[in-house]
Amino acid sequence: MWLVNSRFAIALIVWVTIFLIVCLKFSKNSKTLSDIRAHIKSQTLGYMVDIFNNMLSVRLFGGNKFEIEKLNDVFQRLVLAMQNCD
């Protein structure tokens, strides 16, 4: 590369170095946000499965309003996590 043009080689090396530093910095933040999103998504799906499995009990004992509010809260946390990840 030095034989073609030394200025081009230096510029390319500087660009690659800056690019790698920026990628490493953002990948740490992205991994943290992705882990949080995955955890909340897992909780949401677990809660949904729990609701569907206990649907008859919820209807029998009148906990409909509580279950809807709880599910709404869980979905809200999932939406916020997904928005932070994007």
Secondary structure, DSSP 8 states (H G I E B T S, - for coil): -TTT-HHHHHHHHHHHHHHHHHHHHHHHHHHHHHHHHHHHHHHHHHHHHHHHHTHHHHHHHT-HHHHHHHHHHHHHHHHHHHHHH-
